[in-house]
Amino acid sequence: MMFKTNNRNITPPDFLKIYTLLVIGIAGLTLLAGCTSKQKGKAQNPVKNPAFNPSQLITEPVNGQILYVPVYSHIYQRDQMRTFDLTATLSIRNTDMASDIQVTKVEYYDSHGKLLRSYIKEPHNLNALSSVAYVIDEKDLAGGVGANFIVEWRSDTLVSAPVSEAVMISTANQQGVSFLSSSVVIESLGTQPPRNGNSN
């Protein structure tokens, strides 16, 4: 028995060899396609994160803290010679639902660590869930890009720590810029009853 293709005679043994090679080739391509599909499937499956536990966000009750809050009176744009002036607002929020706290110190320092301004002369009482704000005007550039607030607060009972953060904003030259910086605890204070102060 003999086959002809392209003017060439193919005998049965040659035909079997060609057929065998075709079968092996198809099988190899099928196997490769299956492996590729499995790898894509694994890549598309997201890694499962550990179960979220809301209690991880809850801090232990404390009696007082000293906080460092970064503030920017201006930021650089394009190069170090050009600045963008900002209005900065320090917000201190009592997060405790039942107890008052007293803000005993709010001090504003410049980029070199020089005290520029002290905002309170006597402790300021914050009722439960109340807040107070202190503003650095946009034209006040004395603080610089490394300015900061030092905030001290106390309570005569264990309370949830307040939230202290600074919000910087400007809408000059038809450009809207705003961002936020959070406080960092630099010292935890012991159980020292605060003096009586003005209620918010």
N, C-alpha and C positions, 0 to 999 in steps of 0.2 A: 504494500500500500504506500502511496507517495502523494505529497501535497506540493503545490507550486505557489510561491509567493515572490513577487518581484523578480520573476524569471529564474527563481532559484528553487531547486527541488529540496523538499524537507522530508526526510524519512521518519517513520514512527518513533524511533529512539530520540531523534532531535526534537520532535514535537513534544514528547513527554518531558524532556529537559526544560523546554521553554515553558510548558504548562506548570511544571513544578516551581520554576523560578517566579512565575507570576503569582502562584498561590502563596509562596513564602513572602513575596513583596507586599501583597495585599494584607496578609496577616500582620506583618511588621508595622505597616501604616495604621492598621486598626488598633494595635496595642499602644502605639505612640500617641494616637488621638485620645485614647482612654486615659493615659497617664496625664496628659496635658489638661484634660477636662477635670480630673480630680484635683490637680494643683490649683486651677482657677477657682474651683469650689472652695478649697481651703482658704485661699486668699480673700474670698468674698465674705467668708464667715467672720464676723467681728469677734474679737477676744472679749469674753465675758468679764466684766469688772466685778469686784467683790460687792456684795450687797451694801447699799448706802445705809448708813446708820445716822439718823439725825442727831443723836445724842453726842456724836463726835464734835458737833459745832457748839455745844453748850460748854461754857467755861465754868470752872469751879467758883463758887461765891468767894468774894474777897472783901477786905475792909478798906482798901485804898491802893492807889498806884501812882507812879510818876510816868508820864507818857511823853514820847518824842513824836512830833507830827511834822513831816517834811512840808515845806511851803515854797512856792515859786512866785516872786514878785514879777519876774519876767523870764522868758526862755529865749534861747538863741534861734535864729532862723537864717538859713543859707550859709552863714559863717559866724565867727565869734564877734564880729564887729556890728552885726545887726541883731536887734532884740525885738521881742514881741511882748508888750506890757500886759499884765494880767491883774484882775481883781481876785483876791484870795479870801475865802470865807472859812473860818474854823468853826466847826459844829461839834458841840459836846452834847450827847444824848443819854439821858438816864434810862437804861433798859429795864430796870427793876420795876415790877408791876405793883409793888406794895410799899417800898421804902424810899426815903429821900437820900440824896447824897449831897455832899458839899464840895464845890470846886474851890480849892484853897490857893491855887496859883495858876496864872495864865501869863506866860512870859514869851516875848517875841525876840528872837536872836537873828543876827545877820549871818552871812556866809562865813565870816571869820570868828563866829562864836561870841560876838559882842552883843550884850543886852541892849536892845533898842527901846523896848517898851514893856511895862507891866500893866496888865489890864484890870486887875482887881486889887483893892486895898484891904478888903476883908472877905472872908469866905462867902461864896454865893451859893445859896441853897437851891437845889434842883428837886422839885417834887417828882414823885413816881411818874415815869414816862414823859417827863418834860425835857426841854432842851434849851440851850443858849448858844448864840453865835457871836463871833468876833470877826470884823471885816478889815482887810488891808486894802486901801484904795488903790485903784489902777495906777494913779500917778505917784504912789509911794514906792519908789524903787530901792529904798535903803537896804532892804533885806537881801536882794540879789537872788541868784539861782539856787543858792544853798541855804536859804533862810529856813527857820524852823520855829515851832512853838514847843515850849515845855509846859505840860499840863499836869497839875497835881490835884487829886481828889481824895476824899476820905468819907467814911461812914462809920457810925457807931454800932452798926449791925452788919452781918454778912449779907452782901447784895451781889447781884449779877453785875459784871463790869460794864461800865458805860461804853458807848461807841463814840470815838473821837476821830474825825477825819477832816481833811481840808479839800475844798473844791476850788479849782482855779478856772476862770472863764474870761473870755474877751470876745467882742464882736466888732473890733476896730477894722477899718478898711474893708468892710463887707466880707470879712472872714470870721467864721465862727470856730473858736477853739475852747475846748473845755476838757478837763480831766480831774481825777480824784487821787488823793494820796491818803493812806490809812496810817493810824498811829502804831507805834511800837512800844511795848512795855519795857522800860529800862530799870524799873525797881518796883517791887511789891512792898507795900507798907503794912505795918502791924496794926493791931487793934488799939488805935488811939482815938478816943472820942473827939470829934471836931467841935470847934467853938460855934456858938450860935451865929447864924448869918442871915442875910437878907433872903427872903423866900422869893422864888421865881413867880 
